[in-house]
């Protein structure tokens, strides 16, 4: 890549559009400042989502909770990641067969069952599930919000990865969510009240297929942690890594092991779908990119 002709301009642009790899990317210049938490997460603590300590409040500002409409009980059903002021990425199975009217997106949330200072609840305008989404395969969906969220210290978007990039083997990634805290519990209310984090490492596709998921598609990858696992209630949770100084959304939790804490975790590979995500974000109405509802 050639050096910019105007280094001062390039430096200015890179400050405002942190996390992009090239100014030649037509979508990069439209992405807000991303992947830079105002509140630093505690990274040296290898925590478990299942039964571990809570994350630092506000340190994962793209974390989203998907809730039922208050008329239906207002329960949190899944997680997601804020990718700009009006779009959230989550797992397709979280919203399959759901109408947008029954969903509320909460940003700035830390405590699952009570309102936090700075928490915002936003109505969903549209749900776009990938046309080829089936169970845990191509398990990804985009939620378009009716109005933009207000950014602040506890509400910020995460950066998208480059298209078709891969998480290197043994690379450290972080998961965050409110899933179950007991591996053997059958109680749906045994989910964490506060946001938890988990450190995992990426596995190669061949290793993952050999030991864990025989039919793992190229549109997915998996990770393993010695300290815990995703569990029921963590679906849609963001999987991020710090790359070139910013946090990038590498995956979405597609489904944990049948017995929590005993196997690898399957993630939808966000880089595989980046062009699809961007095309949808550029669209102004109903599109053939989405699975018919």
Secondary structure, 3 states (H helix, E strand, C coil): CCCCCCHHHHHHHHHHCCCCCCCCCCCHHHCCCCCCCCCCCCCCCCCCCCCCCECCCCCCCCEEEEEECHHHCCCEEEEEEEEECCEEEECHHHHCCCCHHHEEEEECCCECCCCCCCCEEEEEEEEEEECCCECCECCCEEEEECCCCCCECCECCCEECCCCCCCCCCCEEEEEECCECCCCCCCCCCECCECEEEEEEECCHHHHHHHCCCCCCCCEEEEECCCCCCCCCCCCCEEEEEECCEEEEEEEEEECCCCCCCCCEEEEEHHHHHHHHHHHHHCCCCCCCECCC
